[in-house]
Amino acid sequence: MRWFTFGKVVTAQPGRRFTFDITFGPVPISRWDYEFTPTATGCEVTESWTDHRPSVLKLLFRPVFGNRAPRNAHGIHTTLTRLKSAAETTARA
């Protein structure tokens, strides 16, 4: 199944935060947020996802797409693991 969504950057603070919203036409779908916190050895990245779909859409699409929360939590973990690996590889090069 294919569908088209659109992203709009709502916050872009270099070295601090990057946030974007996803919509399907006029319907809000989600917000993705990346926060960068300086540490003694680099930075910590926190990624979060907030579901903004109207309740009726969540109920209608759950049988088709399942529960998005566990799937996105897994995706967040994967993204952050890959980002850490890429950053550490670049730092050693």
PyMOL Python script that loads the backbone (N, CA, C, O; Angstrom):
from pymol import cmd

cmd.read_pdbstr("""\
ATOM      1  N   MET A   1       0.842  -1.175   0.000  1.00  0.00           N
ATOM      2  CA  MET A   1       0.000   0.000   0.000  1.00  0.00           C
ATOM      3  C   MET A   1       0.892   1.244   0.000  1.00  0.00           C
ATOM      4  O   MET A   1       1.872   1.307   0.741  1.00  0.00           O
ATOM      5  N   ARG A   2       0.558   2.210  -0.813  1.00  0.00           N
ATOM      6  CA  ARG A   2       1.315   3.447  -0.906  1.00  0.00           C
ATOM      7  C   ARG A   2       0.439   4.630  -0.538  1.00  0.00           C
ATOM      8  O   ARG A   2      -0.753   4.666  -0.841  1.00  0.00           O
ATOM      9  N   TRP A   3       1.061   5.597   0.124  1.00  0.00           N
ATOM     10  CA  TRP A   3       0.391   6.848   0.413  1.00  0.00           C
ATOM     11  C   TRP A   3       1.460   7.928   0.478  1.00  0.00           C
ATOM     12  O   TRP A   3       2.650   7.631   0.580  1.00  0.00           O
ATOM     13  N   PHE A   4       1.038   9.155   0.421  1.00  0.00           N
ATOM     14  CA  PHE A   4       1.981  10.258   0.401  1.00  0.00           C
ATOM     15  C   PHE A   4       1.757  11.160   1.600  1.00  0.00           C
ATOM     16  O   PHE A   4       0.636  11.581   1.887  1.00  0.00           O
ATOM     17  N   THR A   5       2.833  11.443   2.284  1.00  0.00           N
ATOM     18  CA  THR A   5       2.783  12.394   3.387  1.00  0.00           C
ATOM     19  C   THR A   5       3.741  13.533   3.077  1.00  0.00           C
ATOM     20  O   THR A   5       4.574  13.444   2.176  1.00  0.00           O
ATOM     21  N   PHE A   6       3.603  14.588   3.834  1.00  0.00           N
ATOM     22  CA  PHE A   6       4.437  15.762   3.644  1.00  0.00           C
ATOM     23  C   PHE A   6       5.069  16.149   4.972  1.00  0.00           C
ATOM     24  O   PHE A   6       4.440  16.063   6.027  1.00  0.00           O
ATOM     25  N   GLY A   7       6.317  16.573   4.902  1.00  0.00           N
ATOM     26  CA  GLY A   7       7.021  17.005   6.094  1.00  0.00           C
ATOM     27  C   GLY A   7       7.276  18.499   6.065  1.00  0.00           C
ATOM     28  O   GLY A   7       7.524  19.079   5.007  1.00  0.00           O
ATOM     29  N   LYS A   8       7.212  19.115   7.232  1.00  0.00           N
ATOM     30  CA  LYS A   8       7.493  20.539   7.353  1.00  0.00           C
ATOM     31  C   LYS A   8       8.377  20.745   8.581  1.00  0.00           C
ATOM     32  O   LYS A   8       8.016  20.368   9.696  1.00  0.00           O
ATOM     33  N   VAL A   9       9.534  21.345   8.354  1.00  0.00           N
ATOM     34  CA  VAL A   9      10.437  21.636   9.460  1.00  0.00           C
ATOM     35  C   VAL A   9       9.825  22.748  10.297  1.00  0.00           C
ATOM     36  O   VAL A   9       9.443  23.795   9.773  1.00  0.00           O
ATOM     37  N   VAL A  10       9.736  22.514  11.603  1.00  0.00           N
ATOM     38  CA  VAL A  10       9.171  23.527  12.497  1.00  0.00           C
ATOM     39  C   VAL A  10      10.229  24.133  13.421  1.00  0.00           C
ATOM     40  O   VAL A  10      10.039  25.234  13.938  1.00  0.00           O
ATOM     41  N   THR A  11      11.331  23.430  13.630  1.00  0.00           N
ATOM     42  CA  THR A  11      12.437  23.949  14.432  1.00  0.00           C
ATOM     43  C   THR A  11      13.741  23.456  13.837  1.00  0.00           C
ATOM     44  O   THR A  11      13.901  22.267  13.560  1.00  0.00           O
ATOM     45  N   ALA A  12      14.668  24.377  13.643  1.00  0.00           N
ATOM     46  CA  ALA A  12      16.000  24.011  13.162  1.00  0.00           C
ATOM     47  C   ALA A  12      17.012  24.905  13.870  1.00  0.00           C
ATOM     48  O   ALA A  12      17.335  25.997  13.403  1.00  0.00           O
ATOM     49  N   GLN A  13      17.501  24.419  15.001  1.00  0.00           N
ATOM     50  CA  GLN A  13      18.496  25.140  15.789  1.00  0.00           C
ATOM     51  C   GLN A  13      19.778  24.320  15.747  1.00  0.00           C
ATOM     52  O   GLN A  13      19.914  23.352  16.496  1.00  0.00           O
ATOM     53  N   PRO A  14      20.721  24.690  14.881  1.00  0.00           N
ATOM     54  CA  PRO A  14      21.948  23.899  14.729  1.00  0.00           C
ATOM     55  C   PRO A  14      22.601  23.571  16.075  1.00  0.00           C
ATOM     56  O   PRO A  14      22.821  24.440  16.919  1.00  0.00           O
ATOM     57  N   GLY A  15      22.898  22.278  16.236  1.00  0.00           N
ATOM     58  CA  GLY A  15      23.537  21.817  17.464  1.00  0.00           C
ATOM     59  C   GLY A  15      22.622  21.706  18.657  1.00  0.00           C
ATOM     60  O   GLY A  15      23.075  21.327  19.737  1.00  0.00           O
ATOM     61  N   ARG A  16      21.315  22.031  18.499  1.00  0.00           N
ATOM     62  CA  ARG A  16      20.395  21.988  19.638  1.00  0.00           C
ATOM     63  C   ARG A  16      19.141  21.148  19.375  1.00  0.00           C
ATOM     64  O   ARG A  16      18.807  20.257  20.155  1.00  0.00           O
ATOM     65  N   ARG A  17      18.445  21.447  18.257  1.00  0.00           N
ATOM     66  CA  ARG A  17      17.159  20.786  18.028  1.00  0.00           C
ATOM     67  C   ARG A  17      16.793  20.809  16.547  1.00  0.00           C
ATOM     68  O   ARG A  17      17.075  21.765  15.824  1.00  0.00           O
ATOM     69  N   PHE A  18      16.150  19.713  16.123  1.00  0.00           N
ATOM     70  CA  PHE A  18      15.582  19.627  14.783  1.00  0.00           C
ATOM     71  C   PHE A  18      14.228  18.939  14.925  1.00  0.00           C
ATOM     72  O   PHE A  18      14.146  17.815  15.422  1.00  0.00           O
ATOM     73  N   THR A  19      13.173  19.610  14.489  1.00  0.00           N
ATOM     74  CA  THR A  19      11.815  19.092  14.646  1.00  0.00           C
ATOM     75  C   THR A  19      11.059  19.254  13.335  1.00  0.00           C
ATOM     76  O   THR A  19      11.154  20.284  12.669  1.00  0.00           O
ATOM     77  N   PHE A  20      10.302  18.210  12.975  1.00  0.00           N
ATOM     78  CA  PHE A  20       9.452  18.340  11.792  1.00  0.00           C
ATOM     79  C   PHE A  20       8.115  17.649  12.026  1.00  0.00           C
ATOM     80  O   PHE A  20       8.013  16.673  12.770  1.00  0.00           O
ATOM     81  N   ASP A  21       7.095  18.188  11.365  1.00  0.00           N
ATOM     82  CA  ASP A  21       5.746  17.638  11.425  1.00  0.00           C
ATOM     83  C   ASP A  21       5.452  16.908  10.123  1.00  0.00           C
ATOM     84  O   ASP A  21       5.918  17.298   9.053  1.00  0.00           O
ATOM     85  N   ILE A  22       4.667  15.836  10.239  1.00  0.00           N
ATOM     86  CA  ILE A  22       4.219  15.060   9.083  1.00  0.00           C
ATOM     87  C   ILE A  22       2.700  15.216   8.979  1.00  0.00           C
ATOM     88  O   ILE A  22       1.973  15.086   9.964  1.00  0.00           O
ATOM     89  N   THR A  23       2.243  15.499   7.751  1.00  0.00           N
ATOM     90  CA  THR A  23       0.809  15.612   7.506  1.00  0.00           C
ATOM     91  C   THR A  23       0.432  14.765   6.301  1.00  0.00           C
ATOM     92  O   THR A  23       1.272  14.433   5.465  1.00  0.00           O
ATOM     93  N   PHE A  24      -0.828  14.428   6.232  1.00  0.00           N
ATOM     94  CA  PHE A  24      -1.412  13.777   5.054  1.00  0.00           C
ATOM     95  C   PHE A  24      -2.476  14.738   4.568  1.00  0.00           C
ATOM     96  O   PHE A  24      -3.601  14.742   5.067  1.00  0.00           O
ATOM     97  N   GLY A  25      -2.111  15.560   3.583  1.00  0.00           N
ATOM     98  CA  GLY A  25      -3.000  16.655   3.195  1.00  0.00           C
ATOM     99  C   GLY A  25      -3.136  17.586   4.384  1.00  0.00           C
ATOM    100  O   GLY A  25      -2.133  18.005   4.961  1.00  0.00           O
ATOM    101  N   PRO A  26      -4.374  17.916   4.759  1.00  0.00           N
ATOM    102  CA  PRO A  26      -4.557  18.805   5.908  1.00  0.00           C
ATOM    103  C   PRO A  26      -4.555  18.077   7.261  1.00  0.00           C
ATOM    104  O   PRO A  26      -4.668  18.716   8.307  1.00  0.00           O
ATOM    105  N   VAL A  27      -4.428  16.758   7.241  1.00  0.00           N
ATOM    106  CA  VAL A  27      -4.538  15.965   8.464  1.00  0.00           C
ATOM    107  C   VAL A  27      -3.173  15.813   9.140  1.00  0.00           C
ATOM    108  O   VAL A  27      -2.232  15.313   8.524  1.00  0.00           O
ATOM    109  N   PRO A  28      -3.059  16.239  10.405  1.00  0.00           N
ATOM    110  CA  PRO A  28      -1.801  16.059  11.127  1.00  0.00           C
ATOM    111  C   PRO A  28      -1.570  14.580  11.426  1.00  0.00           C
ATOM    112  O   PRO A  28      -2.490  13.870  11.830  1.00  0.00           O
ATOM    113  N   ILE A  29      -0.339  14.124  11.225  1.00  0.00           N
ATOM    114  CA  ILE A  29      -0.009  12.728  11.455  1.00  0.00           C
ATOM    115  C   ILE A  29       0.920  12.572  12.656  1.00  0.00           C
ATOM    116  O   ILE A  29       0.612  11.837  13.594  1.00  0.00           O
ATOM    117  N   SER A  30       2.061  13.270  12.622  1.00  0.00           N
ATOM    118  CA  SER A  30       3.025  13.091  13.710  1.00  0.00           C
ATOM    119  C   SER A  30       4.016  14.234  13.771  1.00  0.00           C
ATOM    120  O   SER A  30       4.110  15.059  12.862  1.00  0.00           O
ATOM    121  N   ARG A  31       4.749  14.258  14.867  1.00  0.00           N
ATOM    122  CA  ARG A  31       5.873  15.176  15.036  1.00  0.00           C
ATOM    123  C   ARG A  31       7.086  14.348  15.426  1.00  0.00           C
ATOM    124  O   ARG A  31       7.016  13.487  16.303  1.00  0.00           O
ATOM    125  N   TRP A  32       8.206  14.627  14.753  1.00  0.00           N
ATOM    126  CA  TRP A  32       9.481  13.994  15.062  1.00  0.00           C
ATOM    127  C   TRP A  32      10.418  15.065  15.593  1.00  0.00           C
ATOM    128  O   TRP A  32      10.500  16.160  15.036  1.00  0.00           O
ATOM    129  N   ASP A  33      11.127  14.747  16.674  1.00  0.00           N
ATOM    130  CA  ASP A  33      11.980  15.734  17.315  1.00  0.00           C
ATOM    131  C   ASP A  33      13.330  15.110  17.658  1.00  0.00           C
ATOM    132  O   ASP A  33      13.400  14.002  18.191  1.00  0.00           O
ATOM    133  N   TYR A  34      14.395  15.834  17.346  1.00  0.00           N
ATOM    134  CA  TYR A  34      15.758  15.413  17.673  1.00  0.00           C
ATOM    135  C   TYR A  34      16.379  16.512  18.513  1.00  0.00           C
ATOM    136  O   TYR A  34      16.491  17.658  18.076  1.00  0.00           O
ATOM    137  N   GLU A  35      16.778  16.156  19.712  1.00  0.00           N
ATOM    138  CA  GLU A  35      17.402  17.115  20.621  1.00  0.00           C
ATOM    139  C   GLU A  35      18.858  16.716  20.826  1.00  0.00           C
ATOM    140  O   GLU A  35      19.162  15.546  21.061  1.00  0.00           O
ATOM    141  N   PHE A  36      19.755  17.693  20.734  1.00  0.00           N
ATOM    142  CA  PHE A  36      21.192  17.463  20.877  1.00  0.00           C
ATOM    143  C   PHE A  36      21.663  18.150  22.152  1.00  0.00           C
ATOM    144  O   PHE A  36      21.535  19.365  22.303  1.00  0.00           O
ATOM    145  N   THR A  37      22.210  17.356  23.064  1.00  0.00           N
ATOM    146  CA  THR A  37      22.689  17.874  24.338  1.00  0.00           C
ATOM    147  C   THR A  37      24.196  17.665  24.426  1.00  0.00           C
ATOM    148  O   THR A  37      24.661  16.529  24.339  1.00  0.00           O
ATOM    149  N   PRO A  38      24.974  18.746  24.597  1.00  0.00           N
ATOM    150  CA  PRO A  38      26.431  18.593  24.705  1.00  0.00           C
ATOM    151  C   PRO A  38      26.821  17.745  25.913  1.00  0.00           C
ATOM    152  O   PRO A  38      26.202  17.829  26.974  1.00  0.00           O
ATOM    153  N   THR A  39      27.857  16.931  25.732  1.00  0.00           N
ATOM    154  CA  THR A  39      28.438  16.158  26.824  1.00  0.00           C
ATOM    155  C   THR A  39      29.948  16.418  26.829  1.00  0.00           C
ATOM    156  O   THR A  39      30.465  17.112  25.953  1.00  0.00           O
ATOM    157  N   ALA A  40      30.630  15.877  27.790  1.00  0.00           N
ATOM    158  CA  ALA A  40      32.084  16.076  27.883  1.00  0.00           C
ATOM    159  C   ALA A  40      32.823  15.485  26.686  1.00  0.00           C
ATOM    160  O   ALA A  40      33.899  15.959  26.324  1.00  0.00           O
ATOM    161  N   THR A  41      32.245  14.446  26.069  1.00  0.00           N
ATOM    162  CA  THR A  41      32.933  13.769  24.962  1.00  0.00           C
ATOM    163  C   THR A  41      32.253  13.946  23.611  1.00  0.00           C
ATOM    164  O   THR A  41      32.678  13.329  22.635  1.00  0.00           O
ATOM    165  N   GLY A  42      31.229  14.756  23.525  1.00  0.00           N
ATOM    166  CA  GLY A  42      30.514  14.938  22.262  1.00  0.00           C
ATOM    167  C   GLY A  42      29.121  15.471  22.506  1.00  0.00           C
ATOM    168  O   GLY A  42      28.940  16.609  22.938  1.00  0.00           O
ATOM    169  N   CYS A  43      28.138  14.633  22.222  1.00  0.00           N
ATOM    170  CA  CYS A  43      26.759  15.037  22.490  1.00  0.00           C
ATOM    171  C   CYS A  43      25.878  13.798  22.654  1.00  0.00           C
ATOM    172  O   CYS A  43      26.236  12.688  22.258  1.00  0.00           O
ATOM    173  N   GLU A  44      24.739  14.032  23.243  1.00  0.00           N
ATOM    174  CA  GLU A  44      23.706  12.998  23.377  1.00  0.00           C
ATOM    175  C   GLU A  44      22.553  13.418  22.476  1.00  0.00           C
ATOM    176  O   GLU A  44      22.148  14.580  22.478  1.00  0.00           O
ATOM    177  N   VAL A  45      22.027  12.472  21.709  1.00  0.00           N
ATOM    178  CA  VAL A  45      20.904  12.748  20.815  1.00  0.00           C
ATOM    179  C   VAL A  45      19.677  12.028  21.355  1.00  0.00           C
ATOM    180  O   VAL A  45      19.717  10.831  21.637  1.00  0.00           O
ATOM    181  N   THR A  46      18.599  12.769  21.492  1.00  0.00           N
ATOM    182  CA  THR A  46      17.328  12.199  21.922  1.00  0.00           C
ATOM    183  C   THR A  46      16.337  12.368  20.780  1.00  0.00           C
ATOM    184  O   THR A  46      16.109  13.481  20.306  1.00  0.00           O
ATOM    185  N   GLU A  47      15.755  11.266  20.345  1.00  0.00           N
ATOM    186  CA  GLU A  47      14.756  11.290  19.272  1.00  0.00           C
ATOM    187  C   GLU A  47      13.406  10.945  19.871  1.00  0.00           C
ATOM    188  O   GLU A  47      13.299  10.026  20.682  1.00  0.00           O
ATOM    189  N   SER A  48      12.375  11.678  19.476  1.00  0.00           N
ATOM    190  CA  SER A  48      11.030  11.348  19.968  1.00  0.00           C
ATOM    191  C   SER A  48      10.015  11.495  18.839  1.00  0.00           C
ATOM    192  O   SER A  48      10.230  12.208  17.860  1.00  0.00           O
ATOM    193  N   TRP A  49       8.923  10.804  19.015  1.00  0.00           N
ATOM    194  CA  TRP A  49       7.829  10.790  18.051  1.00  0.00           C
ATOM    195  C   TRP A  49       6.530  10.992  18.820  1.00  0.00           C
ATOM    196  O   TRP A  49       6.295  10.355  19.847  1.00  0.00           O
ATOM    197  N   THR A  50       5.693  11.887  18.309  1.00  0.00           N
ATOM    198  CA  THR A  50       4.387  12.123  18.906  1.00  0.00           C
ATOM    199  C   THR A  50       3.331  11.894  17.833  1.00  0.00           C
ATOM    200  O   THR A  50       3.390  12.474  16.749  1.00  0.00           O
ATOM    201  N   ASP A  51       2.378  11.049  18.150  1.00  0.00           N
ATOM    202  CA  ASP A  51       1.288  10.738  17.222  1.00  0.00           C
ATOM    203  C   ASP A  51       0.258  11.862  17.274  1.00  0.00           C
ATOM    204  O   ASP A  51      -0.306  12.134  18.334  1.00  0.00           O
ATOM    205  N   HIS A  52       0.011  12.507  16.159  1.00  0.00           N
ATOM    206  CA  HIS A  52      -0.962  13.596  16.095  1.00  0.00           C
ATOM    207  C   HIS A  52      -2.201  13.221  15.291  1.00  0.00           C
ATOM    208  O   HIS A  52      -3.042  14.073  15.006  1.00  0.00           O
ATOM    209  N   ARG A  53      -2.315  11.950  14.926  1.00  0.00           N
ATOM    210  CA  ARG A  53      -3.483  11.534  14.144  1.00  0.00           C
ATOM    211  C   ARG A  53      -4.756  11.678  14.975  1.00  0.00           C
ATOM    212  O   ARG A  53      -4.758  11.392  16.172  1.00  0.00           O
ATOM    213  N   PRO A  54      -5.823  12.116  14.343  1.00  0.00           N
ATOM    214  CA  PRO A  54      -7.106  12.141  15.044  1.00  0.00           C
ATOM    215  C   PRO A  54      -7.477  10.714  15.484  1.00  0.00           C
ATOM    216  O   PRO A  54      -7.136   9.742  14.810  1.00  0.00           O
ATOM    217  N   SER A  55      -8.161  10.607  16.593  1.00  0.00           N
ATOM    218  CA  SER A  55      -8.524   9.299  17.165  1.00  0.00           C
ATOM    219  C   SER A  55      -9.223   8.387  16.176  1.00  0.00           C
ATOM    220  O   SER A  55      -8.961   7.185  16.143  1.00  0.00           O
ATOM    221  N   VAL A  56     -10.110   8.949  15.372  1.00  0.00           N
ATOM    222  CA  VAL A  56     -10.848   8.128  14.417  1.00  0.00           C
ATOM    223  C   VAL A  56      -9.893   7.494  13.399  1.00  0.00           C
ATOM    224  O   VAL A  56     -10.097   6.350  12.994  1.00  0.00           O
ATOM    225  N   LEU A  57      -8.859   8.223  12.985  1.00  0.00           N
ATOM    226  CA  LEU A  57      -7.886   7.647  12.050  1.00  0.00           C
ATOM    227  C   LEU A  57      -7.076   6.539  12.701  1.00  0.00           C
ATOM    228  O   LEU A  57      -6.776   5.527  12.067  1.00  0.00           O
ATOM    229  N   LYS A  58      -6.726   6.728  13.956  1.00  0.00           N
ATOM    230  CA  LYS A  58      -5.983   5.678  14.667  1.00  0.00           C
ATOM    231  C   LYS A  58      -6.799   4.392  14.685  1.00  0.00           C
ATOM    232  O   LYS A  58      -6.266   3.311  14.436  1.00  0.00           O
ATOM    233  N   LEU A  59      -8.078   4.507  14.975  1.00  0.00           N
ATOM    234  CA  LEU A  59      -8.944   3.324  15.035  1.00  0.00           C
ATOM    235  C   LEU A  59      -9.142   2.696  13.655  1.00  0.00           C
ATOM    236  O   LEU A  59      -9.106   1.474  13.513  1.00  0.00           O
ATOM    237  N   LEU A  60      -9.350   3.538  12.638  1.00  0.00           N
ATOM    238  CA  LEU A  60      -9.576   3.029  11.293  1.00  0.00           C
ATOM    239  C   LEU A  60      -8.357   2.298  10.722  1.00  0.00           C
ATOM    240  O   LEU A  60      -8.495   1.248  10.093  1.00  0.00           O
ATOM    241  N   PHE A  61      -7.171   2.857  10.943  1.00  0.00           N
ATOM    242  CA  PHE A  61      -5.978   2.317  10.307  1.00  0.00           C
ATOM    243  C   PHE A  61      -5.213   1.300  11.149  1.00  0.00           C
ATOM    244  O   PHE A  61      -4.274   0.679  10.651  1.00  0.00           O
ATOM    245  N   ARG A  62      -5.588   1.119  12.398  1.00  0.00           N
ATOM    246  CA  ARG A  62      -4.868   0.159  13.236  1.00  0.00           C
ATOM    247  C   ARG A  62      -4.915  -1.264  12.674  1.00  0.00           C
ATOM    248  O   ARG A  62      -3.896  -1.953  12.716  1.00  0.00           O
ATOM    249  N   PRO A  63      -6.058  -1.737  12.147  1.00  0.00           N
ATOM    250  CA  PRO A  63      -6.058  -3.087  11.575  1.00  0.00           C
ATOM    251  C   PRO A  63      -5.120  -3.229  10.371  1.00  0.00           C
ATOM    252  O   PRO A  63      -4.603  -4.316  10.116  1.00  0.00           O
ATOM    253  N   VAL A  64      -4.900  -2.146   9.638  1.00  0.00           N
ATOM    254  CA  VAL A  64      -4.049  -2.185   8.451  1.00  0.00           C
ATOM    255  C   VAL A  64      -2.576  -2.013   8.820  1.00  0.00           C
ATOM    256  O   VAL A  64      -1.728  -2.783   8.369  1.00  0.00           O
ATOM    257  N   PHE A  65      -2.271  -1.004   9.640  1.00  0.00           N
ATOM    258  CA  PHE A  65      -0.885  -0.644   9.937  1.00  0.00           C
ATOM    259  C   PHE A  65      -0.408  -1.099  11.316  1.00  0.00           C
ATOM    260  O   PHE A  65       0.782  -1.007  11.620  1.00  0.00           O
ATOM    261  N   GLY A  66      -1.313  -1.582  12.139  1.00  0.00           N
ATOM    262  CA  GLY A  66      -0.927  -1.991  13.487  1.00  0.00           C
ATOM    263  C   GLY A  66      -0.725  -0.797  14.404  1.00  0.00           C
ATOM    264  O   GLY A  66      -1.025   0.343  14.049  1.00  0.00           O
ATOM    265  N   ASN A  67      -0.209  -1.088  15.593  1.00  0.00           N
ATOM    266  CA  ASN A  67       0.058  -0.052  16.582  1.00  0.00           C
ATOM    267  C   ASN A  67       1.394   0.604  16.241  1.00  0.00           C
ATOM    268  O   ASN A  67       2.428  -0.063  16.286  1.00  0.00           O
ATOM    269  N   ARG A  68       1.397   1.881  15.905  1.00  0.00           N
ATOM    270  CA  ARG A  68       2.600   2.581  15.459  1.00  0.00           C
ATOM    271  C   ARG A  68       3.617   2.773  16.583  1.00  0.00           C
ATOM    272  O   ARG A  68       4.817   2.825  16.316  1.00  0.00           O
ATOM    273  N   ALA A  69       3.170   2.877  17.817  1.00  0.00           N
ATOM    274  CA  ALA A  69       4.089   3.202  18.918  1.00  0.00           C
ATOM    275  C   ALA A  69       5.234   2.195  19.062  1.00  0.00           C
ATOM    276  O   ALA A  69       6.390   2.619  19.080  1.00  0.00           O
ATOM    277  N   PRO A  70       4.979   0.888  19.166  1.00  0.00           N
ATOM    278  CA  PRO A  70       6.100  -0.051  19.288  1.00  0.00           C
ATOM    279  C   PRO A  70       6.990  -0.074  18.044  1.00  0.00           C
ATOM    280  O   PRO A  70       8.210  -0.194  18.149  1.00  0.00           O
ATOM    281  N   ARG A  71       6.379   0.040  16.882  1.00  0.00           N
ATOM    282  CA  ARG A  71       7.141   0.033  15.629  1.00  0.00           C
ATOM    283  C   ARG A  71       8.063   1.252  15.567  1.00  0.00           C
ATOM    284  O   ARG A  71       9.229   1.130  15.193  1.00  0.00           O
ATOM    285  N   ASN A  72       7.544   2.419  15.933  1.00  0.00           N
ATOM    286  CA  ASN A  72       8.368   3.624  15.910  1.00  0.00           C
ATOM    287  C   ASN A  72       9.423   3.611  17.007  1.00  0.00           C
ATOM    288  O   ASN A  72      10.521   4.128  16.803  1.00  0.00           O
ATOM    289  N   ALA A  73       9.117   3.036  18.161  1.00  0.00           N
ATOM    290  CA  ALA A  73      10.125   2.919  19.227  1.00  0.00           C
ATOM    291  C   ALA A  73      11.299   2.074  18.732  1.00  0.00           C
ATOM    292  O   ALA A  73      12.457   2.404  18.990  1.00  0.00           O
ATOM    293  N   HIS A  74      11.006   1.002  18.033  1.00  0.00           N
ATOM    294  CA  HIS A  74      12.064   0.166  17.454  1.00  0.00           C
ATOM    295  C   HIS A  74      12.856   0.951  16.413  1.00  0.00           C
ATOM    296  O   HIS A  74      14.085   0.879  16.383  1.00  0.00           O
ATOM    297  N   GLY A  75      12.160   1.697  15.565  1.00  0.00           N
ATOM    298  CA  GLY A  75      12.819   2.509  14.555  1.00  0.00           C
ATOM    299  C   GLY A  75      13.710   3.589  15.165  1.00  0.00           C
ATOM    300  O   GLY A  75      14.797   3.861  14.655  1.00  0.00           O
ATOM    301  N   ILE A  76      13.254   4.201  16.252  1.00  0.00           N
ATOM    302  CA  ILE A  76      14.055   5.205  16.955  1.00  0.00           C
ATOM    303  C   ILE A  76      15.338   4.575  17.478  1.00  0.00           C
ATOM    304  O   ILE A  76      16.419   5.142  17.316  1.00  0.00           O
ATOM    305  N   HIS A  77      15.229   3.420  18.096  1.00  0.00           N
ATOM    306  CA  HIS A  77      16.412   2.720  18.606  1.00  0.00           C
ATOM    307  C   HIS A  77      17.389   2.421  17.467  1.00  0.00           C
ATOM    308  O   HIS A  77      18.595   2.628  17.606  1.00  0.00           O
ATOM    309  N   THR A  78      16.864   1.937  16.351  1.00  0.00           N
ATOM    310  CA  THR A  78      17.707   1.626  15.187  1.00  0.00           C
ATOM    311  C   THR A  78      18.397   2.880  14.662  1.00  0.00           C
ATOM    312  O   THR A  78      19.599   2.860  14.395  1.00  0.00           O
ATOM    313  N   THR A  79      17.653   3.963  14.514  1.00  0.00           N
ATOM    314  CA  THR A  79      18.218   5.221  14.020  1.00  0.00           C
ATOM    315  C   THR A  79      19.337   5.712  14.922  1.00  0.00           C
ATOM    316  O   THR A  79      20.413   6.070  14.443  1.00  0.00           O
ATOM    317  N   LEU A  80      19.090   5.732  16.228  1.00  0.00           N
ATOM    318  CA  LEU A  80      20.101   6.242  17.164  1.00  0.00           C
ATOM    319  C   LEU A  80      21.340   5.345  17.211  1.00  0.00           C
ATOM    320  O   LEU A  80      22.457   5.844  17.356  1.00  0.00           O
ATOM    321  N   THR A  81      21.156   4.044  17.091  1.00  0.00           N
ATOM    322  CA  THR A  81      22.290   3.117  17.062  1.00  0.00           C
ATOM    323  C   THR A  81      23.146   3.374  15.826  1.00  0.00           C
ATOM    324  O   THR A  81      24.373   3.413  15.917  1.00  0.00           O
ATOM    325  N   ARG A  82      22.513   3.547  14.688  1.00  0.00           N
ATOM    326  CA  ARG A  82      23.243   3.813  13.443  1.00  0.00           C
ATOM    327  C   ARG A  82      23.914   5.188  13.470  1.00  0.00           C
ATOM    328  O   ARG A  82      25.035   5.340  12.984  1.00  0.00           O
ATOM    329  N   LEU A  83      23.241   6.175  14.028  1.00  0.00           N
ATOM    330  CA  LEU A  83      23.817   7.506  14.138  1.00  0.00           C
ATOM    331  C   LEU A  83      25.064   7.483  15.015  1.00  0.00           C
ATOM    332  O   LEU A  83      26.075   8.100  14.679  1.00  0.00           O
ATOM    333  N   LYS A  84      24.995   6.775  16.136  1.00  0.00           N
ATOM    334  CA  LYS A  84      26.149   6.646  17.033  1.00  0.00           C
ATOM    335  C   LYS A  84      27.311   5.973  16.322  1.00  0.00           C
ATOM    336  O   LYS A  84      28.449   6.431  16.419  1.00  0.00           O
ATOM    337  N   SER A  85      27.035   4.902  15.616  1.00  0.00           N
ATOM    338  CA  SER A  85      28.067   4.185  14.893  1.00  0.00           C
ATOM    339  C   SER A  85      28.715   5.075  13.833  1.00  0.00           C
ATOM    340  O   SER A  85      29.939   5.100  13.708  1.00  0.00           O
ATOM    341  N   ALA A  86      27.905   5.800  13.077  1.00  0.00           N
ATOM    342  CA  ALA A  86      28.439   6.674  12.035  1.00  0.00           C
ATOM    343  C   ALA A  86      29.263   7.813  12.640  1.00  0.00           C
ATOM    344  O   ALA A  86      30.324   8.156  12.119  1.00  0.00           O
ATOM    345  N   ALA A  87      28.783   8.391  13.724  1.00  0.00           N
ATOM    346  CA  ALA A  87      29.515   9.500  14.365  1.00  0.00           C
ATOM    347  C   ALA A  87      30.847   9.014  14.923  1.00  0.00           C
ATOM    348  O   ALA A  87      31.862   9.698  14.791  1.00  0.00           O
ATOM    349  N   GLU A  88      30.851   7.842  15.544  1.00  0.00           N
ATOM    350  CA  GLU A  88      32.092   7.319  16.125  1.00  0.00           C
ATOM    351  C   GLU A  88      33.083   6.904  15.042  1.00  0.00           C
ATOM    352  O   GLU A  88      34.291   7.058  15.220  1.00  0.00           O
ATOM    353  N   THR A  89      32.586   6.380  13.924  1.00  0.00           N
ATOM    354  CA  THR A  89      33.452   5.999  12.820  1.00  0.00           C
ATOM    355  C   THR A  89      34.093   7.244  12.202  1.00  0.00           C
ATOM    356  O   THR A  89      35.284   7.242  11.894  1.00  0.00           O
ATOM    357  N   THR A  90      33.303   8.308  12.022  1.00  0.00           N
ATOM    358  CA  THR A  90      33.798   9.558  11.469  1.00  0.00           C
ATOM    359  C   THR A  90      34.819  10.202  12.416  1.00  0.00           C
ATOM    360  O   THR A  90      35.817  10.765  11.967  1.00  0.00           O
ATOM    361  N   ALA A  91      34.565  10.118  13.710  1.00  0.00           N
ATOM    362  CA  ALA A  91      35.468  10.720  14.698  1.00  0.00           C
ATOM    363  C   ALA A  91      36.830  10.027  14.694  1.00  0.00           C
ATOM    364  O   ALA A  91      37.843  10.675  14.956  1.00  0.00           O
ATOM    365  N   ARG A  92      36.876   8.736  14.405  1.00  0.00           N
ATOM    366  CA  ARG A  92      38.130   7.992  14.383  1.00  0.00           C
ATOM    367  C   ARG A  92      38.902   8.195  13.089  1.00  0.00           C
ATOM    368  O   ARG A  92      40.120   8.017  13.062  1.00  0.00           O
ATOM    369  N   ALA A  93      38.215   8.562  12.025  1.00  0.00           N
ATOM    370  CA  ALA A  93      38.858   8.690  10.705  1.00  0.00           C
ATOM    371  C   ALA A  93      39.773   9.904  10.608  1.00  0.00           C
ATOM    372  O   ALA A  93      40.379  10.139   9.563  1.00  0.00           O
TER     373      ALA A  93
END
""", "prot")
cmd.dss("prot")
cmd.show_as("cartoon", "prot")
cmd.util.cbc("prot")
cmd.orient("prot")
